[in-house]
Amino acid sequence: MTRVAELLAYPLKSCDGVAVDRAAIGPEGALRGDRSYALVEAGVDPERASVGGGGGYVNGKSEPAIHGLRAEYDLAGPTDATPTAVTLSRPATERAPADERTFVLPEEGDALADWVGKYLGYAVDLVRDDAGGFPDDRAAHGPTVVSWATLETVASWFDDVADATEMRRRLRPNVVLDDCPAFFEDRLFADHGEGVRVAVGGTELIGVNPCQRCVVPSRDPDTGATIEGFRERFVRKRRETLPEWTGSDRFDHDFRLMVNTVVAERSWGDVLAVGDEVTVDGVVAVDESGTPVAGGDAAE
């Protein structure tokens, strides 16, 4: 039986994640506290900014130096990954000395932004969203899902990736599944206009689309060093190992891995837990946001 092996939240977007045993579904369907804080270039409106490189967010796509920051968190509760404090450490650069400091949040948010800005060499703001956080996929706020076997397989494609744990840090999923084959998560999306019902314990997720990858998985999560030719090798190996069940018009190129989900409002407040059983419950019609259409039972 497929089960949840790991649950991970990323309280400060683009920084280190934290493993939790239980995680509540918050407003908009994200894990509560996941990516609830983010760094943006000073003066940028996060609602209008693009998460792509150069889009205003200070993230791994646009700023390799962000990989040099280490983060540890004090969390709001056993099922709430909202950080009440974050301890950041930075390496020495020409702009700033090596340092470690703990910031109480939200009270010391401006001080955190100033400290990070000195490391990066330009002004940044710390922004907060307690509802849906700041996910890359603004339509599908739900937890992202991948299998441990997938992480092991993809890690084996690259000599410079130590193991599945490092690949997990590169891909940054919320839910890691075990006791299932590699690329099991490709079963969790269907064609445009359709979603896949996935029961995780007593909570229903709707698998919507395979996640389009960016430059971040090619970078060492600690140093930002890039694996040359990462995308080309990934695409070739993905095509060579594509399972027969990966048949969807959403899978329109081979640089996709992991699944974005949505969570219906009735399940906000539910709690996911490590060890939860996972079952696939069929296909349902969905609208453009991935929300099931009323009366739209399993599509044939």
Residue frames relative to the residue before (quaternion, step in Angstrom):
aa qw qx qy qz dx dy dz
M 1.0000 0.0000 0.0000 0.0000 0.00 0.00 0.00
T 0.4399 -0.6912 0.5120 0.2580 3.54 -0.86 1.00
R 0.0270 -0.8090 0.5862 -0.0346 3.56 -0.93 0.95
V 0.5466 -0.5658 0.4960 0.3676 3.52 -1.35 0.25
A 0.2137 -0.7939 0.5611 0.0958 3.56 -0.70 1.13
E 0.8028 0.0092 0.0335 0.5953 3.57 1.03 -0.81
L 0.1337 -0.7285 0.6643 0.1013 3.52 -1.28 0.60
L 0.0110 -0.8188 0.5720 -0.0475 3.55 -0.80 1.02
A 0.0996 -0.7613 0.6385 0.0536 3.53 -1.08 0.82
Y 0.2361 -0.7462 0.6116 0.1156 3.54 -1.27 0.57
P 0.1994 -0.8529 0.4653 0.1276 3.58 0.41 1.24
L 0.7418 0.2172 -0.1433 0.6181 3.59 1.12 -0.71
K 0.4473 -0.7371 0.4408 0.2495 3.54 -0.31 1.33
S 0.8363 0.1882 -0.1950 0.4767 3.55 -1.04 0.97
C 0.6418 0.4642 -0.3400 0.5070 3.60 1.28 0.09
D 0.7778 -0.3573 0.2269 0.4647 3.57 -1.31 0.03
G 0.3935 -0.6949 0.5514 0.2415 3.51 -1.21 0.60
V 0.2611 -0.7280 0.6039 0.1927 3.53 -1.36 -0.03
A 0.3533 -0.7239 0.5538 0.2105 3.57 -0.94 0.92
V 0.0624 -0.7848 0.6166 0.0069 3.55 -1.01 0.89
D 0.4936 -0.6595 0.4818 0.2989 3.57 -1.20 0.51
R 0.7869 0.0849 -0.0191 0.6109 3.57 1.13 -0.71
A 0.0349 -0.8042 0.5931 -0.0168 3.57 -1.05 0.75
A 0.3308 -0.7383 0.5576 0.1860 3.54 -0.82 1.03
I 0.4206 -0.6411 0.5758 0.2838 3.52 -1.26 0.55
G 0.2370 -0.8030 0.5358 0.1092 3.56 -0.65 1.11
P 0.7417 -0.3432 0.2959 0.4945 3.57 -1.29 -0.20
E 0.7938 0.2406 -0.2486 0.5003 3.56 -1.07 0.89
G 0.6130 -0.6251 0.3278 0.3549 3.62 1.22 0.00
A 0.5297 0.6140 -0.4249 0.4023 3.60 1.23 -0.05
L 0.5886 -0.4919 0.4627 0.4444 3.57 -1.26 0.19
R 0.5219 -0.6610 0.4277 0.3281 3.57 -0.81 0.96
G 0.8056 0.2385 -0.2113 0.4994 3.55 -0.76 1.11
D 0.5214 0.6481 -0.4225 0.3600 3.59 1.20 -0.32
R 0.8463 -0.0525 -0.0128 0.5300 3.57 -0.78 1.11
S 0.2464 0.8002 -0.5070 0.2047 3.55 1.08 0.79
Y 0.7314 0.2469 -0.1899 0.6067 3.57 1.30 -0.29
A 0.0016 0.7791 -0.6268 0.0017 3.55 -1.21 0.60
L 0.3608 -0.6893 0.5818 0.2371 3.51 -1.31 0.39
V 0.0221 -0.7767 0.6295 -0.0055 3.56 -1.01 0.89
E 0.6084 -0.5125 0.4377 0.4192 3.54 -1.25 0.31
A 0.6289 -0.5827 0.3554 0.3724 3.57 -1.00 0.87
G 0.8266 0.2340 -0.1978 0.4721 3.52 -0.94 1.00
V 0.5455 0.6256 -0.4002 0.3885 3.61 1.24 -0.16
D 0.3614 -0.6991 0.5782 0.2153 3.55 -1.06 0.87
P 0.3778 -0.7645 0.4651 0.2376 3.63 -0.42 1.12
E 0.6150 0.5561 -0.3580 0.4295 3.59 1.13 -0.51
R 0.7318 0.3926 -0.2265 0.5090 3.58 1.16 -0.53
A 0.5676 0.6201 -0.3751 0.3906 3.56 1.22 -0.41
S 0.3953 -0.6823 0.5611 0.2516 3.54 -1.27 0.47
V 0.4355 -0.6895 0.5106 0.2724 3.57 -1.05 0.75
G 0.5064 0.6454 -0.4224 0.3855 3.59 1.25 -0.08
G 0.6905 -0.4671 0.3424 0.4334 3.56 -1.24 0.30
G 0.8214 0.1899 -0.1608 0.5132 3.57 -0.86 0.97
G 0.5362 0.6722 -0.3800 0.3410 3.56 1.25 0.21
G 0.7005 -0.4636 0.2707 0.4702 3.59 1.24 0.14
Y 0.6318 0.4842 -0.3360 0.5035 3.58 1.16 -0.51
V 0.3201 -0.6918 0.6072 0.2243 3.56 -1.14 0.69
N 0.2624 0.7703 -0.5238 0.2517 3.54 0.03 1.31
G 0.7411 -0.4305 0.2861 0.4285 3.53 -1.32 0.04
K 0.5919 0.5753 -0.3725 0.4243 3.57 1.14 -0.47
S 0.7979 0.3274 -0.1350 0.4877 3.55 0.95 -0.94
E 0.8080 0.2161 -0.0646 0.5443 3.58 1.13 -0.59
P 0.2668 -0.7999 0.5150 0.1545 3.62 -0.08 1.24
A 0.5971 0.5967 -0.3687 0.3892 3.62 1.08 -0.63
I 0.5285 0.6372 -0.4181 0.3740 3.61 1.18 -0.40
H 0.5899 0.5843 -0.3647 0.4214 3.60 1.17 -0.54
G 0.6255 0.5676 -0.3372 0.4158 3.59 1.18 -0.45
L 0.5944 0.5597 -0.3647 0.4476 3.58 1.24 -0.27
R 0.1647 -0.7455 0.6361 0.1114 3.55 -1.07 0.78
A 0.0960 -0.8141 0.5727 0.0059 3.57 -0.97 0.86
E 0.0120 -0.7401 0.6723 0.0129 3.52 -1.16 0.82
Y 0.2447 -0.8221 0.5107 0.0587 3.55 -1.00 0.88
D 0.2371 -0.6438 0.6935 0.2198 3.47 -1.42 0.42
L 0.2247 -0.8188 0.5207 0.0898 3.58 -0.65 1.12
A 0.6309 -0.5873 0.3731 0.3435 3.53 -1.21 0.65
G 0.8066 -0.1419 0.1222 0.5606 3.59 1.05 -0.64
P 0.7180 -0.4747 0.2953 0.4146 3.59 -1.27 0.17
T 0.7676 0.2549 -0.1788 0.5603 3.61 1.20 -0.36
D 0.6652 0.4660 -0.2781 0.5128 3.60 1.29 0.16
A 0.1985 -0.8228 0.5273 0.0750 3.57 -0.41 1.26
T 0.3276 0.7175 -0.5397 0.2942 3.60 1.16 0.38
P 0.3383 -0.7697 0.4952 0.2188 3.63 -0.65 0.98
T 0.2470 -0.7426 0.6031 0.1543 3.54 -1.02 0.85
A 0.7643 -0.0048 -0.0347 0.6439 3.54 1.34 -0.23
V 0.0986 -0.7711 0.6254 0.0678 3.56 -1.20 0.58
T 0.2089 -0.7456 0.6210 0.1213 3.54 -1.00 0.90
L 0.0891 -0.8060 0.5851 -0.0059 3.54 -0.61 1.23
S 0.0610 -0.7558 0.6483 0.0694 3.53 -1.15 0.67
R 0.1250 -0.7903 0.5987 0.0371 3.55 -1.08 0.78
P 0.4556 -0.6608 0.5123 0.3056 3.60 -1.12 0.57
A 0.6006 -0.5506 0.4289 0.3900 3.56 -1.26 0.31
T 0.0230 -0.7617 0.6475 0.0093 3.54 -1.13 0.77
E 0.6802 -0.4478 0.3612 0.4541 3.57 -1.29 -0.04
R 0.6935 0.4971 -0.2653 0.4489 3.57 1.18 -0.58
A 0.8189 0.0431 0.0385 0.5710 3.57 1.05 -0.74
P 0.4874 -0.6552 0.4813 0.3185 3.61 -1.07 0.62
A 0.6188 -0.4842 0.4428 0.4319 3.54 -1.31 0.22
D 0.0890 0.8022 -0.5789 0.1157 3.54 -0.98 0.85
E 0.1066 -0.7462 0.6499 0.0968 3.51 -1.35 0.37
R 0.0944 0.8016 -0.5820 0.0990 3.53 -0.89 0.91
T 0.2975 -0.7299 0.5889 0.1788 3.52 -1.16 0.69
F 0.1309 -0.7861 0.6031 0.0337 3.54 -0.95 1.01
V 0.3188 -0.7157 0.5910 0.1919 3.57 -0.89 0.98
L 0.1461 -0.8077 0.5691 0.0487 3.56 -0.86 1.00
P 0.5676 -0.1793 -0.8012 -0.0614 1.44 -2.08 1.45
E 0.4132 0.7709 -0.4401 0.2030 3.60 1.23 -0.25
E 0.7906 0.3001 -0.1494 0.5125 3.59 0.94 -0.83
G 0.2261 0.8153 -0.5023 0.1786 3.55 1.14 0.63
D 0.6538 0.5083 -0.3188 0.4609 3.59 0.96 -0.82
A 0.6418 0.5164 -0.3222 0.4665 3.57 1.01 -0.78
L 0.6156 0.5349 -0.3387 0.4693 3.59 1.05 -0.76
A 0.6657 0.5064 -0.3065 0.4544 3.58 0.86 -0.96
D 0.6491 0.5140 -0.3158 0.4634 3.60 0.97 -0.83
W 0.6494 0.5265 -0.3037 0.4570 3.59 0.99 -0.89
V 0.6751 0.4665 -0.2881 0.4935 3.59 0.95 -0.89
G 0.6317 0.5493 -0.3355 0.4320 3.60 0.98 -0.80
K 0.6351 0.5194 -0.3363 0.4623 3.59 1.01 -0.72
Y 0.6383 0.5142 -0.3179 0.4766 3.58 1.08 -0.70
L 0.7313 0.4335 -0.2433 0.4669 3.59 0.89 -0.91
G 0.4439 -0.7049 0.4493 0.3229 3.56 1.11 -0.63
Y 0.7521 0.2272 -0.2031 0.5843 3.58 1.21 0.38
A 0.6058 -0.6053 0.3902 0.3382 3.54 -1.20 0.60
V 0.0404 -0.7825 0.6213 0.0011 3.55 -1.07 0.83
D 0.2875 -0.7141 0.6070 0.1975 3.54 -1.34 0.33
L 0.3006 -0.6927 0.6171 0.2215 3.54 -1.23 0.55
V 0.0792 -0.8046 0.5884 0.0083 3.57 -0.69 1.11
R 0.2251 -0.7911 0.5654 0.0614 3.53 -1.20 0.67
D 0.0378 0.7587 -0.6500 0.0220 3.54 -1.14 0.77
D 0.2147 -0.8209 0.5211 0.0920 3.57 -0.31 1.28
A 0.5946 0.5694 -0.3751 0.4260 3.57 1.23 -0.21
G 0.8545 -0.0129 0.0350 0.5180 3.58 -0.04 -1.24
G 0.4682 -0.6674 0.4600 0.3518 3.60 1.21 -0.07
F 0.5367 -0.6115 0.4813 0.3262 3.54 -1.30 -0.42
P 0.0350 0.8239 -0.5637 0.0474 3.61 0.45 1.16
D 0.5754 -0.5660 0.4489 0.3834 3.57 -1.23 0.39
D 0.7248 0.3403 -0.2151 0.5591 3.59 1.00 -0.81
R 0.2247 -0.8303 0.4984 0.1084 3.57 -0.21 1.28
A 0.6257 0.5032 -0.3536 0.4799 3.60 1.23 -0.14
A 0.7727 0.2683 -0.1311 0.5601 3.56 0.97 -0.91
H 0.1092 -0.8472 0.5197 0.0148 3.57 0.07 1.35
G 0.5290 0.6875 -0.3990 0.2973 3.59 1.19 -0.38
P 0.7114 -0.4484 0.3176 0.4381 3.58 -1.29 0.17
T 0.3689 -0.6926 0.5702 0.2431 3.56 -1.11 0.70
V 0.2029 -0.8147 0.5422 0.0326 3.55 -0.99 0.92
V 0.1132 0.7515 -0.6453 0.0780 3.55 -1.09 0.84
S 0.4195 -0.6996 0.5079 0.2768 3.59 -1.19 0.37
W 0.5954 -0.5690 0.4309 0.3689 3.55 -1.20 0.57
A 0.6272 0.5353 -0.3384 0.4534 3.59 1.03 -0.75
T 0.6094 0.5309 -0.3500 0.4735 3.60 1.08 -0.64
L 0.6511 0.5161 -0.3190 0.4560 3.58 0.90 -0.90
E 0.6500 0.5086 -0.3175 0.4669 3.58 0.97 -0.83
T 0.6715 0.5079 -0.3014 0.4476 3.57 0.90 -0.92
V 0.7021 0.4604 -0.2823 0.4641 3.57 0.79 -0.97
A 0.6009 0.5480 -0.3599 0.4572 3.61 1.05 -0.66
S 0.6542 0.5354 -0.3157 0.4310 3.59 1.02 -0.78
W 0.5794 0.5999 -0.3732 0.4064 3.59 1.20 -0.31
F 0.7802 0.3194 -0.1291 0.5221 3.58 1.18 -0.54
D 0.4295 -0.7188 0.4908 0.2408 3.57 -0.70 1.11
D 0.7028 0.4843 -0.2637 0.4493 3.59 1.10 -0.68
V 0.6149 0.4917 -0.3611 0.4998 3.61 1.26 0.14
A 0.4382 -0.7563 0.4220 0.2407 3.55 -0.51 1.23
D 0.7929 -0.1814 0.2025 0.5453 3.58 0.76 -1.02
A 0.7507 -0.3892 0.2817 0.4534 3.55 -1.34 -0.09
T 0.6129 0.5532 -0.3604 0.4341 3.60 1.03 -0.68
E 0.6550 0.4879 -0.3201 0.4801 3.58 0.94 -0.79
M 0.6480 0.5003 -0.3387 0.4638 3.61 0.94 -0.76
R 0.6067 0.5406 -0.3534 0.4634 3.58 1.07 -0.66
R 0.6531 0.5022 -0.3125 0.4729 3.58 0.98 -0.80
R 0.6468 0.5080 -0.3206 0.4699 3.60 1.08 -0.61
L 0.7440 0.4188 -0.2227 0.4707 3.60 0.94 -0.87
R 0.2235 -0.8487 0.4587 0.1392 3.60 1.27 -0.47
P 0.1762 0.7916 -0.5616 0.1641 3.63 0.68 1.05
N 0.4582 -0.6474 0.5274 0.3046 3.55 -1.35 0.19
V 0.7959 0.1706 -0.0541 0.5784 3.58 0.99 -0.87
V 0.0886 -0.7750 0.6251 0.0276 3.55 -0.82 1.07
L 0.2340 -0.7943 0.5530 0.0918 3.56 -0.77 1.11
D 0.1364 -0.7698 0.6176 0.0858 3.55 -1.22 0.55
D 0.7586 0.3441 -0.2950 0.4681 3.54 -1.38 0.22
C 0.6345 0.4300 -0.3567 0.5341 3.55 0.96 0.98
P 0.5869 -0.6148 0.3918 0.3523 3.60 -1.15 0.50
A 0.6626 -0.4589 0.4003 0.4361 3.53 -1.32 0.20
F 0.8379 0.1548 -0.1743 0.4935 3.53 -1.11 0.88
F 0.2219 0.7783 -0.5423 0.2256 3.56 1.16 0.63
E 0.6245 0.5729 -0.3396 0.4080 3.59 1.03 -0.79
D 0.5559 0.5939 -0.4032 0.4192 3.61 1.19 -0.30
R 0.5748 0.5642 -0.3792 0.4555 3.59 1.27 -0.17
L 0.6731 0.5562 -0.2685 0.4068 3.56 1.25 -0.43
F 0.7066 0.3154 -0.3042 0.5556 3.59 1.13 0.55
A 0.2057 -0.7652 0.6018 0.0998 3.54 -1.23 0.55
D 0.7610 -0.3508 0.2594 0.4802 3.59 -1.19 -0.51
H 0.6797 -0.4284 0.3772 0.4606 3.55 -1.32 0.11
G 0.7689 0.3026 -0.2520 0.5037 3.57 -0.94 0.89
E 0.7211 0.3550 -0.2257 0.5505 3.55 1.32 0.02
G 0.0901 -0.7558 0.6434 0.0819 3.53 -1.29 0.50
V 0.3748 -0.7118 0.5475 0.2306 3.55 -1.25 0.36
R 0.3568 -0.7281 0.5485 0.2043 3.56 -0.79 1.05
V 0.0167 -0.7894 0.6123 -0.0399 3.56 -0.79 1.08
A 0.2081 -0.7770 0.5843 0.1077 3.57 -0.66 1.12
V 0.0451 -0.7657 0.6416 -0.0061 3.56 -0.80 1.09
G 0.7590 -0.1205 0.0218 0.6395 3.54 -0.03 1.29
G 0.7770 -0.2953 0.2285 0.5068 3.58 -0.70 -1.05
T 0.6005 0.5673 -0.3499 0.4416 3.60 1.27 0.23
E 0.2719 -0.7622 0.5660 0.1572 3.54 -1.00 0.83
L 0.1145 -0.7392 0.6612 0.0581 3.52 -0.97 1.02
I 0.2492 -0.7264 0.6141 0.1818 3.56 -1.23 0.49
G 0.2738 -0.7566 0.5748 0.1487 3.56 -0.53 1.20
V 0.1630 -0.8417 0.5134 0.0376 3.55 -0.67 1.11
N 0.8230 -0.1596 0.1411 0.5265 3.58 0.53 -1.06
P 0.5220 -0.6160 0.4810 0.3417 3.57 -1.16 0.57
C 0.4893 -0.7051 0.4414 0.2617 3.54 -0.88 1.02
Q 0.3475 -0.7164 0.5692 0.2047 3.54 -0.87 0.99
R 0.3299 -0.7746 0.5093 0.1783 3.55 -0.68 1.09
C 0.2650 -0.7461 0.5955 0.1357 3.54 -1.31 0.44
V 0.7648 -0.3556 0.2591 0.4706 3.58 -1.20 -0.41
V 0.5363 0.6858 -0.4003 0.2862 3.61 1.09 -0.64
P 0.6789 0.4882 -0.3444 0.4268 3.71 0.73 -0.79
S 0.6184 0.5538 -0.3515 0.4328 3.60 1.17 -0.39
R 0.6822 0.5029 -0.2731 0.4551 3.60 1.24 -0.32
D 0.5351 -0.5927 0.4972 0.3394 3.53 -1.13 0.73
P 0.4362 -0.7395 0.4392 0.2645 3.63 -0.65 1.04
D 0.6890 0.4568 -0.2884 0.4832 3.61 1.23 -0.25
T 0.8099 0.2784 -0.1187 0.5025 3.57 0.99 -0.81
G 0.4241 -0.6984 0.4728 0.3300 3.58 1.14 -0.54
A 0.4196 0.7019 -0.4784 0.3200 3.62 1.25 0.02
T 0.3418 -0.7778 0.5054 0.1506 3.56 -0.90 1.02
I 0.3716 -0.6703 0.5941 0.2442 3.57 -1.12 0.74
E 0.3630 -0.7416 0.5204 0.2180 3.58 -0.53 1.14
G 0.8272 0.1985 -0.1658 0.4987 3.56 -0.98 0.88
F 0.2840 0.7977 -0.4979 0.1873 3.59 1.25 0.28
R 0.6944 0.4863 -0.3017 0.4362 3.58 0.69 -1.04
E 0.6704 0.5137 -0.3142 0.4335 3.58 0.85 -0.93
R 0.6760 0.4694 -0.2992 0.4828 3.59 0.93 -0.86
F 0.6132 0.5494 -0.3476 0.4487 3.58 0.98 -0.82
V 0.6833 0.4924 -0.2932 0.4524 3.59 0.78 -1.03
R 0.6615 0.5036 -0.3163 0.4569 3.60 0.92 -0.85
K 0.7024 0.4578 -0.2762 0.4698 3.59 0.84 -0.94
R 0.6052 0.5458 -0.3565 0.4569 3.59 1.05 -0.69
R 0.6678 0.4936 -0.3035 0.4673 3.57 0.93 -0.87
E 0.6630 0.5179 -0.3047 0.4465 3.58 0.99 -0.82
T 0.7752 0.3442 -0.1685 0.5022 3.59 1.05 -0.74
L 0.3417 0.7720 -0.4859 0.2263 3.59 1.25 0.14
P 0.3471 -0.7582 0.5059 0.2205 3.62 -0.61 1.05
E 0.6497 -0.5527 0.3638 0.3744 3.54 -1.21 0.49
W 0.6646 0.5209 -0.3155 0.4329 3.59 1.14 -0.51
T 0.5591 0.5860 -0.4101 0.4193 3.61 1.23 -0.03
G 0.3245 0.7376 -0.5214 0.2806 3.54 0.46 1.22
S 0.3693 0.7109 -0.5080 0.3164 3.59 -0.12 1.28
D 0.4634 -0.6711 0.4887 0.3099 3.55 -1.03 0.68
R 0.5354 0.5886 -0.4194 0.4371 3.60 1.27 -0.02
F 0.6564 0.4611 -0.3076 0.5118 3.58 1.16 -0.52
D 0.0659 0.8676 -0.4822 0.1020 3.53 0.44 1.30
H 0.7718 0.0600 -0.1066 0.6240 3.59 1.30 0.08
D 0.5915 -0.6507 0.3774 0.2903 3.55 -1.24 0.51
F 0.5919 0.5416 -0.3940 0.4485 3.61 1.21 0.11
R 0.4775 0.6133 -0.4627 0.4262 3.51 0.84 1.13
L 0.1814 0.7653 -0.6010 0.1419 3.56 -1.01 0.86
M 0.7269 0.3033 -0.3123 0.5310 3.56 -0.95 1.00
V 0.2934 -0.7696 0.5467 0.1509 3.58 -1.19 0.45
N 0.3096 -0.7109 0.6060 0.1774 3.53 -1.07 0.91
T 0.1250 -0.8053 0.5782 0.0401 3.56 -1.03 0.80
V 0.2191 -0.7019 0.6448 0.2089 3.49 -1.42 0.10
V 0.2173 -0.7526 0.6082 0.1286 3.55 -1.26 0.48
A 0.4500 -0.6974 0.4904 0.2658 3.57 -0.76 1.05
E 0.6365 -0.5775 0.3581 0.3649 3.56 -1.09 0.77
R 0.6135 0.5731 -0.3572 0.4094 3.60 1.04 -0.67
S 0.7044 0.4471 -0.2623 0.4849 3.60 1.22 -0.43
W 0.4264 0.6702 -0.4928 0.3552 3.60 1.23 0.06
G 0.7247 0.3553 -0.2967 0.5105 3.56 -0.75 1.03
D 0.5118 0.6131 -0.4277 0.4235 3.60 1.24 -0.25
V 0.2994 -0.7491 0.5662 0.1692 3.56 -1.24 0.44
L 0.2361 -0.7300 0.6273 0.1334 3.55 -0.94 0.98
A 0.0782 -0.8070 0.5848 0.0263 3.58 -1.11 0.64
V 0.5581 -0.5536 0.4943 0.3711 3.53 -1.21 0.57
G 0.7440 0.3487 -0.2881 0.4918 3.55 -0.86 1.02
D 0.4692 0.6764 -0.4488 0.3479 3.60 1.22 -0.25
E 0.4369 -0.6659 0.5377 0.2767 3.55 -1.09 0.75
V 0.1896 -0.7762 0.5966 0.0749 3.54 -1.13 0.77
T 0.0415 0.7908 -0.6079 0.0570 3.55 -0.83 1.04
V 0.3693 -0.6961 0.5737 0.2234 3.53 -1.21 0.65
D 0.1610 -0.8516 0.4983 0.0230 3.54 -0.57 1.21
G 0.7381 -0.4391 0.2340 0.4557 3.58 1.12 0.49
V 0.5735 -0.6077 0.4625 0.2964 3.51 -1.43 0.14
V 0.0700 -0.7874 0.6124 0.0087 3.55 -1.07 0.81
A 0.5134 -0.6190 0.4926 0.3327 3.57 -1.16 0.58
V 0.0612 -0.7987 0.5986 0.0019 3.57 -1.00 0.90
D 0.4679 -0.6399 0.5172 0.3226 3.55 -1.27 0.36
E 0.7699 -0.3822 0.2368 0.4528 3.59 -1.29 -0.08
S 0.6702 0.4853 -0.3032 0.4727 3.60 1.15 -0.47
G 0.5544 -0.6095 0.3879 0.4131 3.58 1.30 -0.18
T 0.4966 0.6526 -0.4309 0.3765 3.58 1.27 0.04
P 0.5095 -0.6519 0.4518 0.3337 3.63 -0.84 0.88
V 0.4191 -0.6913 0.5386 0.2375 3.54 -1.07 0.85
A 0.5446 -0.6254 0.4468 0.3357 3.57 -0.93 0.91
G 0.8266 0.1579 -0.1517 0.5184 3.54 -0.78 1.07
G 0.5704 0.6159 -0.3767 0.3917 3.58 1.28 -0.01
D 0.0325 -0.8247 0.5644 -0.0155 3.56 0.40 1.22
A 0.8262 -0.2920 0.1442 0.4597 3.51 -1.36 0.16
A 0.3497 -0.7187 0.5682 0.1959 3.51 -0.89 1.06
E 0.3784 -0.7240 0.5335 0.2189 3.54 -1.13 0.69
